[in-house]
Amino acid sequence: MEIKNLQPSEVFANFYELSRIPRESGNEKGVSDFLVQFAKDRKLEVIQDEALNVIIRKKASKGYEDRPTVALQGHMDMVCVKEDDSDHDFEKDPIELKIEDGWLTANGTTLGGDDGIGVAFIMGILDDDSLEHGPIEAIITTGEETSMVGANAIDLSQLKAKYLINIDSEEEGVLTIGCAGGLDLEIEFKKEYEKAQGDFIEINLAGFEGGHSGMEIDKFRCNAIKNLARLLHNIEGVQIADIKGGVKRNAIPTTAYALVSVKDRDEAITEIEKRIGEILNEYKDSDPKGTITVKKAQYEGEVISQKASKDIIDAIFVLPDGLYKKYKDNIVTSSNLGLLENREDTVMFHSMIRSEVDSAKANRAEIAIEIIKRFGGSYQITNQYSGWQREESSLIGIANETWKQIHGDDLIIGTTHGGLECGLFKKEIPHVEMISFGPEIEGAHSPAERCNIQSVANNYKFLVELLKKIK
């Protein structure tokens, strides 16, 4: 069966079209223009701002003119990660979609269901004049996966909505009414060069599962960057020639690499091979597909000094990473060391810290900063945003009643450790009642990302009925 013929066709056909347009965070001009044209073709009012956010307005259906305005919200950008052997070019190639056992997935890359499916839901509502609903304001933002640049830039004073429905959650039968806040901690160590004093080895970590650094940080998957530092920690005479790891700051890193000089190559390889066995054994249940290799290598040229190399490796080794606090089923506080880059004059690594509680987020950052200062690094905090604190509202009750009438059971109501734009919106429009939901998506931010086809049908029907019930 072709993807665009899956049911509900109004969702999957739109998602197919979105998947043909490159839309990595920061490269949204094409998809933003596509959405503008989509609105114009249907004679809908549309606004495109300087940040390429798109707001589309649709009038109420006949007999629903006195209903309150509802905002439907999602983001047009996606995380672009591919398997090690993929030659996919995210700047020009369409996502290659495929169906496997009732799931929609992609060939060797992230799917973009986060949040392309949510945008496809919104397009389906805008495109169907047979539906019953009050006035609709569609808000589709840019840069959600990186800095929430769109949500920060958008002018919300022009909105008339009383309710906002965010379609960017990823669990079937779950209604999200709060989310974590976050910040990015960018860390740099200046390079100091010297001549190599030993022989070279090369270490490769690859094929680990990775995943969403918020939603899946409690799955105890291997952070390739952290474990690269573990392999090199206290190996005598390490001098870095090259080092790197990860792809995106908000994805658990699946790969890491180092080319280093060591004092005694045979002794270092023996010790590292022992540590490799320990690491693979520790992750044999939670992340069994990854591989780690160490081998002899050759290199000509200067290397980072022993002192600077040790500071870099030791800082990565002790930097907080992973789940920090969980209460019942809710992840409260975490951090993810997601990116390691060998730049021209510095080695940079990037930690993303999340918490529902702003003070806990700040404390986690302070711990990391203290470590970095002690090892001689510098830091910068960027992209800081507050969480969306849980609150009761009439919209929650309407949503739960609607879901129960359709599916026979209550929604699970809770918060998410992922970052949602609702936190930023709530500060600007505190009077607007907000909820978030979405179909079942697994492995977001990784090449294993997949979206359940039946769950798309379940949740789209829920949205259609919910819009009919809101009074």
Buried (B, 14 or more C-beta within 10 A) or exposed (E): EEBBEBEBEBBBBBBBBBBBBBBBBEBBEBBBBBBBEBBEEBEBEBBBBEBBBBBBBBBBBEEBEEBBBBBBBBBBBBBBBBBEEBEBEBEEBEBBBEBEEEBBBBBBBBBBBBBBBBBBBBBBBBBBEEBBBBBBBBBBBBBBBBBBBBBBBBEBEEBEBBBBBBBBBBBBBBBBBBBBBBBBBBBBBEBEEBEBEBBBBBBBBBBBBBBBBBBBBBBBBBBBBBBBBBBBBEBEBBBBBBBBBBBBBBBBBBBBBBBBBBBBBEEBBEBBEEBBEEBBEEBEEEBEEBEBEBEEBEBEEEBBBBEBBBBBBBBBBBBBBBBBBBEEEBBBBBBBBBBBBBEEEBBBBBBBBBBBBBEBBBBBBEBBBEBBEEBEBEBEEEBBBBBBBBEEBEBBEBBBBBBEEBBEEEBBBBBBBBBBBBBBBBEBBEEBBBBBBBBBBBBBBBBBBBBBBEBBBBBBBBBBBBBBBBE
